[in-house]
């Protein structure tokens, strides 16, 4: 499976996938350290987003080295270099493309960055909803403190990046594994705009990576210790309480996956057919 990171944030998250042998990682940025490095592509630094958009580089080596059909493309839409997104994706349009979108803290960026984020946030959603791209997974940096907890300034973005990479990795694990118990149903083909809700089973609560509006489908993936699956006679009731805390008109289903971890990684994949508005 292919991971492509664009820009400083995208590349840092992509780098974390090298820990797992399932992925081939590519990085694209204006950092000169990327020159002549394997699977790295240097884009000359430009003075504006418009110039990044107008000066594409040769990506024939990238297309040649993509190893499978599916791609996860990681980008934060507020940076100037994010203007390269569409011409990069046009080059690999024959692949099954998933967008991992890092929505910045809008209070921490200037007005030009806000405008770039607004444009990319909407444009990419339109392409996803129309079926040009497969899915768009949104992570809002405003929601991250509630998820990663207290940490030092030095570790703050490292924790966020690690969380994003871990979530996408576990999604792929569960999507390619058999659940020991599930209530899954056929998904809505138009529900392509997505967020995650991180589930704390013991507390029976869920914290969202993005406040998805008009959600019409939720799929829960419960990672549960094997011994608990075998012996906990109240587990099913607990899972049903977690999934029951939702609106009635949402399609809700779940699966249980055995793990050797003491506390497994559990989350809800929330989907919508509607374009999400900028707050």
Rosetta silent file (secondary structure, phi, psi, omega in degrees, C-alpha in Angstrom):
SEQUENCE: XXXXXXXXXXXXXXXXXXXXXXXXXXXXXXXXXXXXXXXXXXXXXXXXXXXXXXXXXXXXXXXXXXXXXXXXXXXXXXXXXXXXXXXXXXXXXXXXXXXXXXXXXXXXXXXXXXXXXXXXXXXXXXXXXXXXXXXXXXXXXXXXXXXXXXXXXXXXXXXXXXXXXXXXXXXXXXXXXXXXXXXXXXXXXXXXXXXXXXXXXXXXXXXXXXXXXXXXXXXXXXXXXXXXXXXXXXXXXXXXXXXXXXXXXXXXXXXXXXXXXXXXXXXXXXXXXXXXXXX
SCORE:     score description
SCORE:     0.000 S_00000001
   1 L     0.000  144.205 -173.943    0.000    0.000    0.000 S_00000001
   2 E  -102.488  137.172  173.432    1.281    3.470   -0.870 S_00000001
   3 E  -119.640  125.314  176.502    1.601    6.476    1.449 S_00000001
   4 E  -121.451  121.791  176.559    2.344    9.892   -0.077 S_00000001
   5 E  -106.534  130.552  177.734    3.032   12.858    2.201 S_00000001
   6 E  -112.835  131.540  178.249    2.957   16.394    0.788 S_00000001
   7 H    80.643  175.223 -174.957    4.542   19.308    2.634 S_00000001
   8 H   -58.103  -52.176 -178.418    6.195   19.429    6.029 S_00000001
   9 H   -66.188  -45.406 -179.557    3.290   17.988    8.028 S_00000001
  10 H   -59.919  -40.609 -179.689    2.360   15.416    5.399 S_00000001
  11 H   -68.552  -38.196  179.687    5.943   14.169    5.133 S_00000001
  12 H   -65.110  -39.483  177.089    6.359   13.854    8.891 S_00000001
  13 H   -69.099  -43.726  179.613    3.229   11.731    9.140 S_00000001
  14 H   -58.860  -39.080 -179.302    4.203    9.660    6.098 S_00000001
  15 H   -56.876  -33.878 -177.172    7.619    8.961    7.638 S_00000001
  16 H   -68.001  -22.325  179.086    5.927    7.211   10.575 S_00000001
  17 H   -72.860  -13.389  178.173    4.452    4.572    8.255 S_00000001
  18 H   -65.321  -15.573  177.082    7.962    3.270    7.577 S_00000001
  19 H   -66.071  -23.110 -175.003    7.615    1.445   10.883 S_00000001
  20 L  -109.103  130.781 -176.493    5.201   -0.941    9.173 S_00000001
  21 L   -70.691  -11.499 -176.381    6.331   -3.250    6.345 S_00000001
  22 L   -73.538  -13.060 -170.309    2.949   -3.061    4.598 S_00000001
  23 L  -116.187  145.698  167.997    3.592    0.429    3.215 S_00000001
  24 E  -107.646  121.634 -170.096    5.725    2.056    0.571 S_00000001
  25 E  -105.238  133.959  176.270    6.312    5.654    1.646 S_00000001
  26 E  -126.449  144.564  179.358    6.868    8.664   -0.620 S_00000001
  27 E  -128.786  137.699 -179.931    7.556   12.249    0.417 S_00000001
  28 E  -130.618  121.218 -177.415    7.103   15.439   -1.604 S_00000001
  29 E  -164.522  173.727  176.941    8.314   18.795   -0.268 S_00000001
  30 L   -95.060   12.303  176.848   10.510   21.850   -0.818 S_00000001
  31 L   -76.988  119.116 -176.765   13.007   20.652    1.787 S_00000001
  32 H   -64.251  -15.771  177.273   16.376   20.332    0.039 S_00000001
  33 H   -65.691  -17.644 -179.294   17.219   17.391    2.307 S_00000001
  34 H   -79.368  -14.303 -177.882   14.910   15.314    0.115 S_00000001
  35 L   -58.486  130.520  174.725   17.152   15.691   -2.930 S_00000001
  36 L    65.677   14.219  173.556   18.505   12.349   -4.128 S_00000001
  37 L   -92.353  147.538 -177.790   16.808   10.414   -1.313 S_00000001
  38 L   -61.336  134.056  176.963   14.918    7.262   -2.172 S_00000001
  39 L    59.275   25.241  177.172   11.204    7.775   -2.825 S_00000001
  40 E  -120.091  144.500 -175.122   11.534   11.513   -2.129 S_00000001
  41 E  -131.339  121.983 -177.006   10.663   14.304   -4.536 S_00000001
  42 E   -93.679  126.583  174.047   11.973   17.849   -4.264 S_00000001
  43 L  -108.079  120.546  179.739    9.803   20.741   -5.425 S_00000001
  44 L   -53.573  138.264 -177.774   11.726   24.036   -5.794 S_00000001
  45 L   -64.666  136.495 -178.841   10.547   26.569   -3.249 S_00000001
  46 L  -121.248  160.003 -175.924    8.084   29.105   -4.643 S_00000001
  47 L   -84.116  -10.643 -177.605    6.894   32.451   -3.356 S_00000001
  48 L  -153.638  163.632  176.569    3.183   31.735   -3.558 S_00000001
  49 H   -63.278  -36.179 -179.266    0.610   28.976   -3.785 S_00000001
  50 H   -61.249  -38.486  179.966   -0.136   30.065   -7.368 S_00000001
  51 H   -72.308  -34.543  174.491    3.474   29.422   -8.392 S_00000001
  52 H   -62.751  -39.696 -179.942    3.459   25.988   -6.761 S_00000001
  53 H   -68.874  -33.465 -173.058    0.336   25.185   -8.766 S_00000001
  54 H   -87.769   -6.993 -175.111    1.813   26.527  -12.000 S_00000001
  55 L  -127.165   70.158  179.164    5.171   24.707  -11.835 S_00000001
  56 L   -67.882  153.411  176.397    4.658   20.937  -11.657 S_00000001
  57 L  -105.515  168.506  179.207    7.659   18.619  -11.524 S_00000001
  58 L   -74.933  120.490 -179.262    8.228   15.326  -13.306 S_00000001
  59 L  -113.082   22.751 -179.504    6.604   12.523  -11.311 S_00000001
  60 H   -61.499  -34.409  179.188    7.302    9.662  -13.696 S_00000001
  61 H   -68.000  -37.209  176.965    9.559    8.046  -11.065 S_00000001
  62 H   -62.984  -49.288 -178.025    6.744    8.216   -8.513 S_00000001
  63 H   -60.795  -37.114 -178.932    4.245    6.594  -10.869 S_00000001
  64 H   -68.239  -32.422 -173.732    6.740    3.863  -11.712 S_00000001
  65 H   -94.502   -7.001  175.409    7.416    3.036   -8.056 S_00000001
  66 L   -62.935  126.671 -167.749    3.844    2.940   -6.763 S_00000001
  67 L   -95.548  -18.097 -179.058    3.503   -0.711   -5.797 S_00000001
  68 L  -141.621 -174.535 -175.794   -0.254   -1.282   -5.535 S_00000001
  69 L   -80.889  -24.486 -172.131   -3.582    0.179   -6.544 S_00000001
  70 E  -101.219  140.360 -178.673   -4.388    2.054   -3.322 S_00000001
  71 E  -131.669  136.044  167.783   -2.849    5.355   -2.199 S_00000001
  72 E  -107.895  118.449 -177.062   -3.202    7.393    0.991 S_00000001
  73 E  -107.696  117.953 -172.687   -2.341   11.014    0.235 S_00000001
  74 E  -106.615  125.304 -177.319   -1.607   13.103    3.351 S_00000001
  75 E  -150.505  144.319  168.000   -1.845   16.896    3.188 S_00000001
  76 E  -105.248  118.567 -167.444   -2.459   19.930    5.372 S_00000001
  77 L   -74.267   -3.931 -175.391   -4.339   22.362    3.154 S_00000001
  78 L   -87.281  -18.347 -177.140   -3.091   25.629    4.654 S_00000001
  79 L   -77.598  153.922  178.734    0.492   25.506    3.378 S_00000001
  80 H   -58.130  -41.432 -174.667    1.609   27.087    0.097 S_00000001
  81 H   -68.938  -15.807  177.678    2.899   23.764   -1.192 S_00000001
  82 H   -64.580  -15.673  176.329   -0.554   22.217   -0.755 S_00000001
  83 H   -66.389  -11.872  175.802   -1.421   24.000   -4.029 S_00000001
  84 H   -79.144  -10.848 -170.629    0.480   21.141   -5.723 S_00000001
  85 H   -51.480  -51.819 -171.978   -2.174   18.671   -4.582 S_00000001
  86 H   -68.691  -39.772  179.313   -4.342   18.542   -7.690 S_00000001
  87 H   -72.888  -25.833  173.913   -1.565   18.210  -10.269 S_00000001
  88 H   -68.504  -47.294 -177.598    0.064   15.499   -8.169 S_00000001
  89 H   -67.294  -29.947  175.817   -3.196   13.585   -7.895 S_00000001
  90 H   -62.576  -33.850 -178.906   -3.845   13.977  -11.636 S_00000001
  91 H   -68.518  -24.350 -176.936   -0.600   12.110  -12.266 S_00000001
  92 L  -120.046   28.848 -173.498   -1.807    9.092  -10.265 S_00000001
  93 L   -64.510  -14.333  178.638   -5.529    9.292  -11.106 S_00000001
  94 L   -78.960   -7.427 -179.373   -5.576    5.632  -12.141 S_00000001
  95 L   -92.169  162.725  172.743   -5.064    4.637   -8.479 S_00000001
  96 E   -83.021  105.723 -168.956   -7.633    4.278   -5.705 S_00000001
  97 E  -104.245  126.304  172.950   -6.889    7.523   -3.861 S_00000001
  98 E  -111.513  129.144  178.133   -7.745    8.269   -0.232 S_00000001
  99 E   -94.018  126.154  170.767   -7.162   11.805    1.051 S_00000001
 100 E  -104.969  106.697 -171.376   -5.966   12.191    4.642 S_00000001
 101 E  -104.916  121.303  177.631   -6.684   15.852    5.332 S_00000001
 102 E   -95.220  107.429  179.996   -5.124   17.622    8.321 S_00000001
 103 E   -85.462  121.045 -174.142   -7.337   20.593    9.117 S_00000001
 104 L   -73.866  164.596  170.782   -5.217   23.226   10.900 S_00000001
 105 L   -72.521  109.126 -172.673   -6.082   25.184   14.000 S_00000001
 106 H   -65.558  -24.078  179.117   -7.541   28.255   12.274 S_00000001
 107 H   -76.234  -12.814 -176.198   -6.726   30.519   15.200 S_00000001
 108 H  -101.931    2.536 -177.458   -3.034   29.727   14.812 S_00000001
 109 L  -123.864  161.255 -178.042   -2.620   30.652   11.118 S_00000001
 110 L   -82.024  176.702 -173.638   -2.732   33.880    9.117 S_00000001
 111 H   -64.468  -39.067  179.105   -5.481   34.952    6.721 S_00000001
 112 H   -64.381  -38.857  177.418   -3.744   33.710    3.561 S_00000001
 113 H   -65.513  -37.603  177.030   -3.291   30.295    5.154 S_00000001
 114 H   -62.777  -41.728  179.818   -6.971   30.293    6.105 S_00000001
 115 H   -65.712  -41.135  177.899   -7.950   31.034    2.504 S_00000001
 116 H   -63.261  -43.700  178.805   -5.720   28.235    1.181 S_00000001
 117 H   -61.637  -44.253 -179.382   -7.199   25.802    3.698 S_00000001
 118 H   -58.821  -45.733 -178.537  -10.747   26.839    2.802 S_00000001
 119 H   -62.969  -48.818 -177.205  -10.116   26.331   -0.920 S_00000001
 120 H   -68.813  -37.872 -179.560   -8.455   22.917   -0.567 S_00000001
 121 H   -58.827  -44.593 -179.114  -10.937   21.719    2.052 S_00000001
 122 H   -76.962  -45.324 -175.879  -13.888   22.333   -0.278 S_00000001
 123 H   -61.218  -45.340 -178.751  -12.275   21.394   -3.592 S_00000001
 124 H   -66.261  -37.037  176.283  -11.013   18.032   -2.353 S_00000001
 125 H   -62.088  -40.604  179.221  -14.389   17.211   -0.827 S_00000001
 126 H   -61.997  -43.078  178.161  -16.074   17.939   -4.155 S_00000001
 127 H   -64.362  -39.817  179.789  -13.711   15.576   -5.971 S_00000001
 128 H   -67.000  -47.408 -177.376  -14.263   12.882   -3.337 S_00000001
 129 H   -61.895  -33.003 -179.908  -18.044   13.226   -3.345 S_00000001
 130 L   -79.267   -6.816  177.168  -18.108   12.977   -7.144 S_00000001
 131 L    92.308    2.443  176.117  -16.136    9.713   -6.975 S_00000001
 132 L   -63.533  -42.879  173.909  -12.882   10.967   -8.500 S_00000001
 133 L  -111.617  159.174 -172.382  -11.202   10.026   -5.214 S_00000001
 134 L   -76.713  -58.352 -177.439  -12.277    7.176   -2.942 S_00000001
 135 E  -142.962  158.673  170.416  -12.480    8.686    0.565 S_00000001
 136 E  -128.700  119.165 -179.422  -11.470   11.772    2.505 S_00000001
 137 E  -104.441  120.695 -173.084  -10.504   11.275    6.146 S_00000001
 138 E  -105.298  128.528  173.340  -10.498   14.524    8.139 S_00000001
 139 E  -118.761  118.971 -177.990   -8.397   15.160   11.236 S_00000001
 140 E   -98.549  119.141 -179.023   -9.014   18.522   12.904 S_00000001
 141 H   -60.426  -23.329  176.857   -6.078   19.821   14.945 S_00000001
 142 H   -66.017  -25.473 -178.513   -8.580   21.634   17.195 S_00000001
 143 H   -89.485  -11.720 -171.389   -9.848   18.243   18.366 S_00000001
 144 H   -65.678  -38.564 -179.591   -6.440   16.717   19.015 S_00000001
 145 H   -56.159  -35.547  179.261   -5.816   17.898   22.617 S_00000001
 146 H   -70.010  -20.847 -177.178   -8.863   15.931   23.791 S_00000001
 147 H   -93.915  -47.604 -174.626   -7.494   12.822   22.074 S_00000001
 148 H   -84.926  -16.414  179.899   -3.747   12.869   22.749 S_00000001
 149 L    78.150 -171.383 -178.319   -4.014   14.293   26.279 S_00000001
 150 L   -72.311  138.978  178.327   -1.483   16.473   28.032 S_00000001
 151 L  -158.498  166.845 -179.969    2.009   16.533   26.596 S_00000001
 152 L   -73.706  163.201  176.908    5.026   18.816   26.306 S_00000001
 153 H   -58.246  -41.407 -177.444    5.374   21.430   23.580 S_00000001
 154 H   -64.816  -31.026 -176.412    8.171   19.404   22.003 S_00000001
 155 H   -96.922   -4.067 -171.554    6.021   16.287   21.804 S_00000001
 156 H   -58.162  -58.781 -177.923    2.731   17.950   20.834 S_00000001
 157 H   -72.468  -28.642  175.012    2.874   17.600   17.039 S_00000001
 158 H   -62.009  -41.232  178.929    4.787   14.329   17.289 S_00000001
 159 H   -66.560  -41.381  178.311    1.883   12.886   19.286 S_00000001
 160 H   -62.712  -48.275 -178.880   -0.645   14.201   16.768 S_00000001
 161 H   -60.539  -42.068  179.169    1.306   12.810   13.807 S_00000001
 162 H   -63.871  -39.787  178.885    1.706    9.455   15.513 S_00000001
 163 H   -62.870  -44.858  179.758   -2.019    9.332   16.261 S_00000001
 164 H   -60.237  -49.156 -179.073   -2.937   10.028   12.614 S_00000001
 165 H   -62.229  -43.060 -179.420   -0.570    7.339   11.327 S_00000001
 166 H   -62.745  -41.992 -178.272   -1.729    4.822   13.950 S_00000001
 167 H   -64.109  -46.672  179.279   -5.410    5.403   13.152 S_00000001
 168 H   -64.131  -39.263  179.257   -4.961    4.910    9.401 S_00000001
 169 H   -62.244  -46.232  179.812   -2.805    1.839   10.044 S_00000001
 170 H   -68.323  -32.536  173.899   -5.425    0.198   12.287 S_00000001
 171 H   -58.052  -45.625 -179.939   -8.148    1.021    9.794 S_00000001
 172 H   -66.831  -36.680  176.827   -6.218   -0.944    7.183 S_00000001
 173 H   -60.687  -50.784 -177.452   -5.625   -3.814    9.601 S_00000001
 174 H   -66.653  -37.918 -179.745   -9.320   -4.136   10.400 S_00000001
 175 H   -66.181  -20.664 -179.217  -10.412   -3.689    6.787 S_00000001
 176 L  -112.213   19.662  178.955   -8.182   -6.624    5.854 S_00000001
 177 L  -126.710  159.552  176.700   -9.058   -8.874    8.814 S_00000001
 178 L   -93.338  129.213  174.852  -12.028  -11.027    9.725 S_00000001
 179 L   -75.123  148.313  176.274  -14.080   -9.950   12.722 S_00000001
 180 L   -81.077  -17.623  177.157  -15.004  -12.657   15.249 S_00000001
 181 E  -156.625  134.288  178.575  -18.405  -11.019   15.539 S_00000001
 182 E  -155.397  159.914  174.766  -20.024   -8.327   13.431 S_00000001
 183 L  -123.423   23.296 -174.094  -23.248   -6.653   12.405 S_00000001
 184 L   -59.682  145.518  176.050  -21.813   -5.004    9.297 S_00000001
 185 L  -129.273  168.709 -178.596  -24.119   -4.082    6.458 S_00000001
 186 L   -63.155  133.330 -176.891  -23.483   -2.797    2.962 S_00000001
 187 L   -79.087  160.855  175.918  -22.147    0.765    3.051 S_00000001
 188 L   -78.236  124.626 -175.536  -23.593    3.786    1.293 S_00000001
 189 L   -66.172  -24.757 -178.491  -21.599    4.351   -1.884 S_00000001
 190 L   -87.452   -7.884 -178.078  -22.060    8.126   -1.615 S_00000001
 191 L   -85.483   89.116 -172.358  -20.751    8.347    1.975 S_00000001
 192 L  -116.910  -15.107  178.078  -17.176    9.320    1.196 S_00000001
 193 E   -90.825  120.322 -167.242  -16.437   12.235    3.570 S_00000001
 194 E  -130.235  155.595  168.303  -15.179   10.657    6.783 S_00000001
 195 E  -141.796  172.448  178.486  -13.918   11.239   10.290 S_00000001
 196 E  -116.519  148.386  169.592  -12.983    8.971   13.172 S_00000001
 197 E  -118.685  116.962 -177.781  -14.339    8.700   16.676 S_00000001
 198 E   -81.192  122.857 -172.707  -11.816    7.212   19.084 S_00000001
 199 E   -97.707  128.922  171.012  -13.609    4.815   21.424 S_00000001
 200 E  -105.691  101.686 -172.084  -12.662    4.280   25.067 S_00000001
 201 L   -63.395  -41.682 -176.680  -14.462    1.050   25.859 S_00000001
 202 L   -63.509  -37.293 -179.879  -14.034    1.113   29.628 S_00000001
 203 L   -90.715   -7.852  179.988  -15.489    4.619   29.844 S_00000001
 204 L    54.179   47.616  178.512  -17.953    3.911   27.035 S_00000001
 205 E  -134.787  162.600 -175.196  -17.210    7.225   25.328 S_00000001
 206 E  -135.917  130.418 -179.779  -16.117    8.379   21.884 S_00000001
 207 E  -114.993  124.749 -173.241  -13.979   11.432   20.964 S_00000001
 208 E   -84.894  143.664  173.876  -14.189   12.692   17.374 S_00000001
 209 L   -80.319  -16.396  177.847  -11.252   13.685   15.191 S_00000001
 210 L  -162.124  141.457 -178.533  -13.597   16.090   13.381 S_00000001
 211 L   -81.410   86.840 -176.093  -17.162   17.205   14.043 S_00000001
 212 L   -73.620  125.825  179.377  -18.787   15.561   11.032 S_00000001
 213 L   -93.916  148.793  178.881  -22.136   17.077   10.095 S_00000001
 214 L    53.344   44.022  175.416  -25.042   15.095    8.604 S_00000001
 215 E   -64.812  131.110  179.440  -23.376   11.769    9.332 S_00000001
 216 E  -120.245   -0.006 -179.347  -25.443    8.974    7.791 S_00000001
 217 E  -153.702  133.327  175.193  -23.259    5.941    8.465 S_00000001
 218 E  -132.051  126.764  172.917  -21.085    4.745   11.342 S_00000001
 219 E  -116.074  121.135  178.382  -19.000    1.595   11.355 S_00000001
 220 E   -93.372  139.326  174.389  -17.379    0.672   14.661 S_00000001
 221 E  -121.981  107.537 -176.755  -14.163   -1.332   14.796 S_00000001
 222 E  -101.340  115.075  172.291  -13.596   -2.736   18.277 S_00000001
 223 E   -92.332  115.902 -172.349  -10.143   -4.104   19.060 S_00000001
 224 E  -129.184  137.413  177.758  -10.575   -6.303   22.128 S_00000001
 225 E   -54.339  137.760 -175.286   -8.140   -8.494   24.034 S_00000001
 226 H   -56.570  -40.916 -177.286   -8.607  -12.171   23.136 S_00000001
 227 H   -65.616  -39.013  178.383   -9.088  -13.255   26.753 S_00000001
 228 H   -65.550  -40.809  178.492  -11.813  -10.667   27.271 S_00000001
 229 H   -59.405  -40.940 -176.812  -13.570  -11.805   24.090 S_00000001
 230 H   -74.520  -32.053 -169.539  -13.525  -15.387   25.347 S_00000001
 231 H  -117.297  -16.918 -175.074  -14.561  -14.719   28.947 S_00000001
 232 L   -84.421  105.409 -176.990  -16.375  -11.408   29.371 S_00000001
 233 L   -77.882   -7.306  179.027  -20.096  -12.214   29.344 S_00000001
 234 L  -104.064    1.999 -176.425  -20.993   -8.509   29.572 S_00000001
 235 H   -60.959  -45.461 -177.619  -18.908   -7.428   26.557 S_00000001
 236 H   -60.553  -40.961  178.760  -21.791   -7.580   24.082 S_00000001
 237 H   -64.066  -39.948  179.643  -23.954   -5.396   26.320 S_00000001
 238 H   -64.132  -44.318  179.654  -21.140   -2.869   26.661 S_00000001
 239 H   -63.328  -40.986  179.503  -20.601   -2.678   22.892 S_00000001
 240 H   -65.075  -33.037  176.727  -24.321   -2.250   22.309 S_00000001
 241 H   -68.127  -38.257  179.137  -24.401    0.648   24.786 S_00000001
 242 H   -63.923  -47.105 -175.435  -21.552    2.363   22.933 S_00000001
 243 H   -77.392  -18.309 -177.627  -23.180    2.075   19.518 S_00000001
 244 H   -76.100  -16.987 -175.689  -26.656    2.961   20.823 S_00000001
 245 L   -83.070   58.360 -178.836  -25.601    6.509   21.729 S_00000001
 246 L  -146.167  167.034  179.159  -26.358    7.888   18.258 S_00000001
 247 L   -68.398  152.424 -172.080  -29.197    9.398   16.267 S_00000001
 248 L   -70.101  -27.363 -173.384  -31.857    6.993   14.997 S_00000001
 249 L   -91.626   16.852  178.050  -31.531    7.810   11.274 S_00000001
 250 L  -102.984  134.802  174.711  -27.865    6.757   11.042 S_00000001
 251 E   -74.698  115.831 -174.545  -26.868    3.340    9.696 S_00000001
 252 E  -121.888  132.351  176.690  -24.842    1.826   12.537 S_00000001
 253 E  -149.848  167.975 -179.278  -22.918   -1.443   12.571 S_00000001
 254 E  -155.813  162.888  175.340  -19.830   -2.866   14.233 S_00000001
 255 E  -137.183  151.194 -179.911  -17.243   -5.616   14.291 S_00000001
 256 E  -113.896  128.395 -175.047  -15.097   -7.129   17.049 S_00000001
 257 E  -122.264  126.012 -179.251  -11.453   -7.945   16.326 S_00000001
 258 E   -72.547  142.734  177.798   -9.223  -10.011   18.638 S_00000001
 259 E  -142.719  155.353  175.608   -5.893   -8.549   19.713 S_00000001
 260 L   -87.136   -7.007  177.879   -3.055   -9.522   22.024 S_00000001
 261 L   -68.823  146.689  178.111   -2.872   -5.936   23.311 S_00000001
 262 L   -62.784  -43.705  174.779   -4.137   -5.365   26.838 S_00000001
 263 L  -122.611  111.430 -177.301   -6.230   -2.474   25.523 S_00000001
 264 L   -75.330  164.154  179.393   -7.042   -2.757   21.832 S_00000001
 265 L   -88.148  118.380 -176.999   -7.432    0.165   19.445 S_00000001
 266 L  -124.070  141.095  179.229  -11.134    0.894   18.915 S_00000001
 267 E  -157.758  164.076  173.496  -12.764    3.567   16.798 S_00000001
 268 E  -109.051  131.871  172.346  -15.833    4.572   14.847 S_00000001
 269 E   -96.994  109.927 -176.439  -15.546    5.397   11.162 S_00000001
 270 E  -101.701  136.292 -174.609  -18.147    8.099   10.575 S_00000001
 271 E  -131.932  152.494  178.297  -19.230    8.976    7.034 S_00000001
 272 E  -142.026  152.571  174.692  -21.346   11.593    5.313 S_00000001
 273 L   -95.126   -1.538 -173.647  -22.570   12.251    1.782 S_00000001
 274 L  -104.767  144.466  173.709  -22.561   16.016    2.402 S_00000001
 275 L   -63.974  131.269  179.194  -19.833   18.603    1.908 S_00000001
 276 L   -84.316  132.079 -178.401  -18.578   19.748    5.304 S_00000001
 277 L   -83.356  151.105  177.094  -18.677   23.497    5.849 S_00000001
 278 L   -76.642  130.857 -179.578  -15.767   25.505    7.187 S_00000001
 279 L   -86.255    0.000    0.000  -16.396   26.676   10.732 S_00000001
